[in-house]
């Protein structure tokens, strides 16, 4: 069914205003007809991403596990003594879930929809 712009504006004034207003536009960078190729491209969400201490702490179930992570990263020089101390204080006062909800197995695969 084809209708002219005038009729469209009359039938759908709000939709016409939204379309003509230019706001909320999303550009499309590419089009893929092969679903598998598209999924692989979309799964590059975390490409080059390097988890930090908080990412590791969010995988912990207990305070003991979290303390072990903090100590390990501090001993390797990946976090400073100051930062490790702040993390320990937060852990002691607020618990392991204060760093965020638990990251389950395959967290990154699920988020990237791979």
Buried (B, 14 or more C-beta within 10 A) or exposed (E): EEEEEEEBBEEEEEEBEEBEEEEEEEEEEEEEEEEEEEEEEEBEEBEEEEEEBEBBBBBBEEEEBBBEBBEEBBEEEEBEEEBBEEBBEBBEEEEBEEBEEEBEEEBBEEEBEB
